[in-house]
Amino acid sequence: MIIRRAETGDIPAILDIWNPLIRDTSVTFTTVEKAAPGLVDDLAARGDAFLVAEAAGQILGFATYGPFRGGPGYAHTAEHSVILAADARGRGVGRALMARLEAQARAQGIHVLIAGVSSENEGAIAFHRAIGFTQGPRLAEVGRKFDRWMDLVLLHKRL
């Protein structure tokens, strides 16, 4: 497995991994599926902060980060996402992506990474805790999807 910067040729595989999670699960609160033009823009804007894991020519997952909040006071804090194909979970892919993403974030002067995780995604909460993130507040009913209110759990890691 290799971890590398995402390229425009990876976009179809990224969409194949991400959109079913948006459409069919509560792991993300967004209801708008991703499209290639938006991802082209994201890849250009994020550069080395958008990584993929690849094995045998197959994209297994991706990790990226961007601004946590606007304003210069938050310039050294970023919020990240790590998303894996179903068959890549439990194989160390997420850990490898996060290790590389954290190194990249440090190199870019990021001091703290934030994870905003649906409270219904217990696996992601456990994963982040296992890789050194500290669980912070649970924000009750701040997300809405599938006609129900959902809680958001914030986790953070000082790099």
C-alpha positions in Angstrom: 0.0 0.0 0.0 1.2 3.5 -0.8 0.0 6.8 0.6 0.3 9.6 -1.9 -1.1 13.0 -2.9 -4.5 12.6 -4.6 -4.6 13.3 -8.3 -7.5 14.2 -10.6 -7.4 10.6 -12.0 -8.4 9.4 -8.5 -11.7 11.4 -8.5 -14.0 8.6 -9.8 -12.7 6.2 -7.1 -13.0 8.9 -4.4 -16.6 9.5 -5.5 -17.4 5.8 -5.5 -16.2 5.6 -1.9 -17.7 8.9 -0.6 -21.1 9.2 -2.2 -22.6 6.0 -0.9 -21.7 7.1 2.6 -23.3 10.5 2.0 -26.4 8.9 0.4 -27.0 5.9 2.6 -25.4 6.4 6.1 -25.3 8.8 9.0 -21.5 8.9 9.1 -21.7 12.4 7.6 -24.4 14.9 8.0 -24.2 16.2 4.5 -26.9 15.2 2.1 -25.4 16.6 -1.1 -23.3 14.1 -3.0 -19.9 15.1 -4.2 -19.3 15.8 -7.8 -16.1 15.7 -9.9 -15.9 19.5 -10.5 -16.0 20.2 -6.8 -13.3 17.6 -6.1 -11.1 19.0 -8.8 -11.3 22.3 -7.0 -10.6 20.6 -3.6 -7.6 18.8 -4.9 -6.2 22.0 -6.3 -6.8 24.0 -3.1 -5.6 21.4 -0.7 -2.6 20.0 -2.6 -0.5 17.9 -0.2 -3.3 18.0 2.3 -5.5 15.6 0.3 -4.1 12.0 0.3 -5.2 8.7 -1.0 -4.2 5.1 0.0 -3.6 2.9 -3.0 -2.9 -0.8 -3.4 -2.7 -2.8 -6.6 -4.1 0.2 -8.5 -7.2 0.4 -6.3 -8.0 3.5 -4.1 -8.7 2.2 -0.6 -9.6 5.5 1.0 -8.6 9.1 1.4 -7.8 11.7 4.1 -7.8 15.4 3.9 -7.9 18.5 6.0 -8.9 22.1 5.7 -9.6 25.2 7.8 -11.4 24.5 11.1 -12.9 28.1 11.3 -12.3 31.3 9.5 -10.0 34.0 10.9 -6.3 34.3 11.6 -6.7 33.0 15.2 -7.5 29.6 13.9 -4.8 29.4 11.2 -3.0 26.6 13.0 -6.0 24.4 13.6 -7.5 22.2 10.9 -10.5 19.8 10.6 -9.9 16.6 8.8 -11.8 13.7 7.2 -10.7 10.2 6.7 -12.9 7.9 4.6 -12.3 4.3 3.7 -13.8 1.9 1.2 -15.8 -0.8 3.1 -13.3 -3.5 2.3 -10.3 -1.4 3.5 -11.6 -1.0 7.1 -9.7 -2.8 9.8 -6.6 -3.3 7.7 -4.5 -0.4 8.9 -5.4 1.8 6.0 -6.9 4.5 8.2 -3.9 4.5 10.5 -1.5 4.8 7.6 -3.5 7.7 6.1 -3.7 9.5 9.4 0.0 9.1 10.2 0.9 10.7 6.8 -1.8 13.4 7.1 -0.6 14.3 10.6 3.0 14.6 9.3 1.8 16.8 6.4 -0.2 19.0 8.8 2.8 19.4 11.1 5.0 20.4 8.1 2.4 23.0 7.2 2.3 24.5 10.7 -0.9 22.9 11.9 -0.9 22.6 15.7 -4.2 20.9 16.3 -6.3 18.5 14.2 -10.1 18.3 14.9 -12.4 15.5 14.0 -16.2 16.2 13.9 -17.8 12.7 14.0 -21.4 11.7 14.0 -22.3 10.2 17.3 -23.8 7.3 15.4 -20.4 6.4 14.0 -19.0 4.6 17.1 -16.2 3.0 15.0 -14.8 6.4 13.9 -14.9 7.7 17.5 -13.0 4.5 18.7 -10.6 4.8 15.8 -9.7 8.4 16.6 -9.3 7.6 20.3 -7.0 4.7 19.4 -4.7 7.0 17.4 -4.3 9.6 20.2 -7.3 11.9 19.7 -9.0 13.2 22.9 -12.7 13.2 22.9 -14.2 16.6 23.6 -17.8 17.8 23.7 -20.8 16.1 22.3 -23.0 18.7 20.6 -26.6 17.5 20.9 -28.8 17.6 17.9 -26.7 19.9 15.7 -27.0 17.8 12.6 -30.1 16.6 10.8 -30.4 13.8 8.3 -32.9 11.1 7.5 -35.6 13.2 9.2 -33.9 13.0 12.6 -31.6 15.1 14.8 -28.1 13.8 15.3 -25.3 14.6 17.7 -21.8 15.6 16.8 -18.8 14.4 18.8 -15.6 16.6 18.6 -12.2 15.0 19.0 -8.9 16.8 18.8 -5.2 16.0 18.7 -2.3 18.3 19.4 0.4 17.6 16.9 
